[in-house]
Amino acid sequence: MSKLAKHYIVTSKALANLQRALETNAAVQELDDKKFVLAARDSTVLCFRLCVEQVFRYLSQLLKDLPAWDRQGPERIIQSCATMRLFTKSDTLAAYREVECHDMVSLGYKNEIAAQIVSAAPAHYRFLSHILKKAKPEKL
């Protein structure tokens, strides 16, 4: 199995973990115990953060085989994906928003930011799934 295929499988598992976290978070919202609600929210934020990182690692690996690949960092990866027409214009804008949200929870953890991320997490999940499907390796 190629390194790219292994990255794809790991990324798919990260997306599945995010989906489970979203389901768990939705299920515990009805509980009266604030500890469980906050724990589920924090778990969802962590899964989101790790999932975004894994998607960009996968895209980096996908682009690594291209000539003149010397770029690192999510912004450069997004630019390269747009140049290669892997991303549409709306995908590119959404990818920048993903990085922005990721950075918000990475740089400092605040309850208001966590609540924003969790409320938007289903849309983030759909976008990341969409990108992963578009960038699926030919040989898996």
C-alpha positions as CSV (number, residue, x, y, z in Angstrom):
1,M,0.0,0.0,0.0
2,S,1.3,3.4,-0.9
3,K,2.1,6.1,1.6
4,L,-0.7,8.3,0.0
5,A,-3.2,5.5,0.4
6,K,-2.2,5.1,4.1
7,H,-2.7,8.8,4.6
8,Y,-6.1,8.6,3.0
9,I,-7.2,5.8,5.3
10,V,-5.9,7.7,8.4
11,T,-7.7,10.8,7.2
12,S,-10.9,8.8,6.6
13,K,-10.7,7.6,10.2
14,A,-10.2,11.1,11.5
15,L,-13.4,12.1,9.6
16,A,-15.3,9.2,11.1
17,N,-14.1,10.2,14.6
18,L,-15.4,13.8,13.9
19,Q,-18.8,12.4,12.8
20,R,-19.0,10.3,16.0
21,A,-18.1,13.3,18.1
22,L,-20.9,15.3,16.4
23,E,-23.4,12.6,17.1
24,T,-22.3,12.2,20.7
25,N,-22.4,16.0,21.2
26,A,-26.0,16.1,19.8
27,A,-27.1,13.3,22.0
28,V,-25.8,14.8,25.3
29,Q,-27.3,18.2,24.7
30,E,-30.5,17.0,26.3
31,L,-28.8,16.0,29.5
32,D,-29.0,18.2,32.6
33,D,-25.4,17.5,33.6
34,K,-23.3,20.4,32.4
35,K,-20.1,18.4,32.8
36,F,-21.1,15.9,30.1
37,V,-22.3,18.7,27.8
38,L,-19.0,20.5,28.1
39,A,-17.0,17.3,27.7
40,A,-18.8,16.4,24.6
41,R,-18.4,19.9,23.2
42,D,-14.6,19.9,24.0
43,S,-14.3,16.4,22.4
44,T,-16.0,17.7,19.2
45,V,-13.6,20.7,19.1
46,L,-10.6,18.5,19.5
47,C,-11.8,16.0,16.8
48,F,-12.4,19.0,14.5
49,R,-8.9,20.3,15.1
50,L,-7.2,17.0,14.5
51,C,-9.4,16.3,11.5
52,V,-8.4,19.6,9.8
53,E,-4.7,18.9,10.5
54,Q,-5.0,15.4,9.1
55,V,-6.8,16.6,5.9
56,F,-4.0,19.1,5.3
57,R,-1.3,16.4,5.9
58,Y,-3.1,14.2,3.3
59,L,-3.3,17.0,0.8
60,S,0.4,17.8,1.4
61,Q,1.3,14.2,0.7
62,L,-0.9,14.2,-2.4
63,L,0.9,17.3,-3.7
64,K,4.4,16.1,-2.7
65,D,4.8,14.0,-5.9
66,L,4.3,17.0,-8.1
67,P,7.2,18.9,-9.7
68,A,8.5,21.9,-7.9
69,W,6.7,21.1,-4.6
70,D,8.6,23.0,-2.0
71,R,5.7,24.6,-0.1
72,Q,4.5,23.9,3.4
73,G,1.7,25.2,5.5
74,P,-2.0,25.2,4.9
75,E,-2.2,28.4,2.9
76,R,0.4,27.1,0.4
77,I,-1.4,23.8,0.2
78,I,-4.7,25.6,-0.5
79,Q,-3.1,27.7,-3.2
80,S,-1.6,24.6,-4.9
81,C,-4.9,22.7,-4.8
82,A,-6.6,25.7,-6.4
83,T,-3.9,26.0,-9.1
84,M,-4.2,22.3,-9.9
85,R,-8.0,22.7,-10.0
86,L,-8.5,20.3,-7.2
87,F,-10.4,23.1,-5.4
88,T,-13.0,25.2,-7.0
89,K,-13.2,28.9,-6.0
90,S,-15.8,28.1,-3.3
91,D,-13.7,25.2,-2.1
92,T,-10.7,27.5,-1.8
93,L,-12.6,30.0,0.3
94,A,-14.1,27.3,2.5
95,A,-10.6,25.8,3.0
96,Y,-9.3,29.2,4.2
97,R,-12.2,29.3,6.6
98,E,-11.3,25.8,7.9
99,V,-7.8,27.0,8.6
100,E,-9.1,30.1,10.3
101,C,-11.4,28.1,12.6
102,H,-8.6,25.6,13.3
103,D,-6.3,28.4,14.3
104,M,-8.9,30.0,16.5
105,V,-9.1,26.8,18.7
106,S,-5.4,26.1,18.4
107,L,-4.1,29.5,19.6
108,G,-6.3,29.8,22.7
109,Y,-9.3,27.9,24.0
110,K,-12.3,30.0,24.9
111,N,-15.8,28.8,25.6
112,E,-17.3,31.2,23.0
113,I,-15.0,30.0,20.3
114,A,-15.7,26.4,21.2
115,A,-19.4,27.0,20.9
116,Q,-19.0,28.7,17.5
117,I,-16.9,25.8,16.2
118,V,-19.3,23.1,17.5
119,S,-22.3,24.9,16.0
120,A,-20.6,25.1,12.6
121,A,-19.0,21.6,12.9
122,P,-21.5,19.8,10.7
123,A,-20.7,22.1,7.8
124,H,-17.0,21.7,8.5
125,Y,-17.5,17.9,8.4
126,R,-19.4,18.1,5.1
127,F,-16.7,20.2,3.5
128,L,-13.8,18.1,4.7
129,S,-15.6,14.9,3.5
130,H,-16.2,16.6,0.1
131,I,-12.5,17.5,-0.2
132,L,-11.4,14.0,0.8
133,K,-13.7,12.4,-1.8
134,K,-12.4,14.7,-4.5
135,A,-8.8,13.9,-3.6
136,K,-9.1,10.1,-3.3
137,P,-6.1,8.3,-4.6
138,E,-6.6,6.2,-7.7
139,K,-5.1,3.1,-6.2
140,L,-6.5,2.3,-2.8
